[in-house]
Amino acid sequence: MTDNIFSLEVLRARQGDCLMLHYGTDDEPALALIDGGPSGVYKSFLRPRLVALRTERGLADTDALPIDLCMLSHIDDDHVVGLLGLTKELVEADDNNKPKIVQILDLWHNAFDDIVDNDAEELASAVQARFGPASLSGDIPLDAGANVDSVMVLASIPKGRRLRDDAVKLGIERNLDVGGQLVVARSANQPLDMGKGLTITVAGPMLAEVQDLQKDHAKWVATHPEEIRKSAEALAEYRDESVPNLSSIVVLAATNGPDPKRILFTGDARGDKVLEGLELVGLLDQGGSMHVDVLKGPHHGSANNLEQDFFERILADHYVFSGDGQFGNPERDTLEMLAAARGDDDYVIHLTYPVGEIDVERKKDWEKHRADEQRRNANKPAVEVRAEWSDTDNSLAAFLAGNPAVSDKVVVVEEGVPHTIDLLGKR
């Protein structure tokens, strides 16, 4: 008798996300790869793990490891670059008639051009014109004077295009399960049968909001001629906070059967949008709550994306927060909200790096923002300047030390050791 598989493997991915969903059976294992992390993650973490999986499955060096589904949640650098490392290697192998490390059978990827239903070259050009060539690698100054999250998404447009182009070169079907259209949440969404015992329900981005963004983008382009579109003023006007909110694919992956195991993947979506999308597709009652086995924390545990009610309404046995402290994530406020929402409940918090290492980077980020606020305050006294970093008030370590019941729930992904959340007890 063969055993079923349903487990989530969490990889170290610096400040980004890189996750593997194992499903199927021992005799017919299947694999979904969700995001690839930023620069350096492919060679250091993702590729070695793919090679190890080939060995575990007994594949020959000339056999490609099947990836049944590769999903890019959105085009931010810290999600897409690792996948580009993978597809670059595949293209080079194809060009040189060499064996491929993997075979991607299906790619879920909403290219930004598709989201805005328009060629996004204008936005990429505006980003580069305003912030310089380095901006297209995600190097945006903190005092940019624009919505940095939005600009970071816009700066990643060329990378999203490259992933799409690589898929075409490799003959990989894109968004196959939704007829090649955008992966979006609609009110009539039903679970998609992905085969091998897996269903996926799309809860974001929501179709209505994508359509609104398309209209806003068309209007913005029409009202900004070329010479203005590339100016500082023009890009500053394009500060639609829905850009990052709408970028992330949000899905509930589940096993078939009367008692399904469920994992909620949220990308970098805002918490209230995740709740709204789950309500839209009927997974969450209006104002109600739901249970999942694993919740991938939105936006690496950024408190800017969450309120406490998010953790009160989506109850999980396992919470995964990917992040090494860069950009401040995961934030202490997020863990405080989770602890307040769940009280003495039994759950596990999975961090991709040790708390001490995370706090080192979080402190650097705090001090960087404080220095920027001080500079801006010199010209605009209304700009608030945060207090100096305090280990007691700001560090994760101090919070966990003062809350041993929460600290006892924390586990850390060890470097070089597969970190698997096994939901069936058989892997």
Buried (B, 14 or more C-beta within 10 A) or exposed (E): EEEBBBBBBBBBBBBBBBBBBBBBBEEEBBBBBBBBBBBBBBEBBBBEBBBEBBEEEEEEEEBBBBBBBBBBBBBBBBBBBBBBBBBBBBBEBBEEEEEBBBBBBBBBBBBBBBBBBBEBEBBBBBBBBBBEEEBBBBEBEBEBBBBBBBBBBBBBBBBBBBBBEBBEEBEBEBBEBBEEEBBBBEEEBEBBEBBBBBBBBBBBBBBEBBEBBBEBBEEBBEEBEEEEBBBEEBBBBBBBEBBBBBBBBBBBBBBEEEEBBBBBBBBBBBBBBBBBBBBBBEBBEEEEEBEBBBBBBBBBBBBBBBBBBBBBBBBBBBBBBBBBBBBBBBBBBBBBBBBEBBEEEEBBBBBBBBBEBBBBBBBBBBEEBBEBBEBBEEEEEEEEBEEEBEEEEBBBBBBBEEBEEBBEBBBBBEEEEBBEBBBBEEB
